[in-house]
C-alpha cells in the first residue's frame, strides 16, 4: 500500500540522513520514478523533505522531524532489534513487512536508546548461513504468492485448496481446513485437517494454493505448541521406524541424538562408553546416521544394519585400495 511505503520512505530518511533516489528505490523495492512521485507527495503533505544536488546528493529531511515511543528501556529496544533478525518472517513470506516494521521500531525509539541499541544489535549474529564447518543452512524457498495465499486462508479462517507433492507421489489437489503455520529450522509447515483427520503439509511441497470463500471447519481457539507436539509425537512413532542399539564414545553423543528421532534407553558401560537405544525414521536414515559417526560408534543391533555398514566400508576400502 502506498501509505505504508510513504511511511517507510520517511523512516529511511530519518535513519540514514540522506539517500539517493536509487538507494530509496532499492530499499522500498520500487522504481526510481515511483520514489520521485512519493517525494512530491510527501512535500505536498507538509513533510520537510528536500533535495541535495551533486555527486553525493540525495534526499533528506529537515532536522527535528521525528516522533518518539516512550517507555522502552535499552534491553527492550535491543530485544526488538534481535527479534527482527529471526527467519520466521522470511519462511512465511513476511520479509519485506518485517523490514518495514523494524524501520518503524528503530525510528520510534527514544533518541538516547536509538544509537546504542542499533550498535549493540550489530554485534549479535543470529542463525548465520553457515556453521563453523562451513556447512550451509538449508533454507527452503517457497514462492511468495503461495505463502501469501496460505497465510490469508489461515488468518481468515477459510478453507484452502492446495496442489501438494507428497514424497514419492504424484502431485494432487487437496482441500483442507487450515489450523496454523509452524516454522522449524527454516522449514515451514501448514497444520490442517482434511475430512476431519489431522494433516501436516510442508510448505516447500505446495505447488499452488487457492483460498476458498467457504469457512474452515476448525475450533475457534487452538494451542499451536500442543498441536505441534502431538503431531511430532505421532510422526516419531509411526511409519517404518527402526530401533538401533548403539555403543559409542560420549563425545559424539550429541551428534547421534541430534539426528535420531528418539532416545529410548541410555546407560554407561564399565569402560566409559555409552550404550543407547535410539529410533530412526527408516533403514536409510539409520544407515546414514551410523555411517557419519564413523568408528566413534558401533551398531550392535539389528544385524542387517551391521552387515550393511560392513559391506559399505569394504566397498570404500576396495575403491581406495592400492592400484596396480
HELIX and SHEET records of a PDB file:
HELIX    1   1 UNK A    2  UNK A   16  1                                  15    
HELIX    2   2 UNK A   21  UNK A   28  1                                   8    
HELIX    3   3 UNK A   32  UNK A   44  1                                  13    
HELIX    4   4 UNK A   74  UNK A   83  1                                  10    
HELIX    5   5 UNK A   88  UNK A   91  1                                   4    
HELIX    6   6 UNK A   95  UNK A  108  1                                  14    
HELIX    7   7 UNK A  111  UNK A  121  1                                  11    
HELIX    8   8 UNK A  144  UNK A  156  1                                  13    
HELIX    9   9 UNK A  203  UNK A  205  5                                   3    
HELIX   10  10 UNK A  224  UNK A  237  1                                  14    
HELIX   11  11 UNK A  250  UNK A  252  5                                   3    
HELIX   12  12 UNK A  253  UNK A  259  1                                   7    
HELIX   13  13 UNK A  283  UNK A  293  1                                  11    
HELIX   14  14 UNK A  294  UNK A  296  5                                   3    
HELIX   15  15 UNK A  303  UNK A  319  1                                  17    
SHEET    1   A 3 UNK A  18  UNK A  19  0                                        
SHEET    2   A 3 UNK A  58  UNK A  61 -1                                        
SHEET    3   A 3 UNK A  49  UNK A  52 -1                                        
SHEET    1   B 5 UNK A 197  UNK A 202  0                                        
SHEET    2   B 5 UNK A 187  UNK A 194 -1                                        
SHEET    3   B 5 UNK A 172  UNK A 184 -1                                        
SHEET    4   B 5 UNK A 158  UNK A 164 -1                                        
SHEET    5   B 5 UNK A 206  UNK A 215 -1                                        
SHEET    1   C 4 UNK A 262  UNK A 268  0                                        
SHEET    2   C 4 UNK A 274  UNK A 280 -1                                        
SHEET    3   C 4 UNK A 242  UNK A 248 -1                                        
SHEET    4   C 4 UNK A 297  UNK A 301 -1                                        
END                                                                             
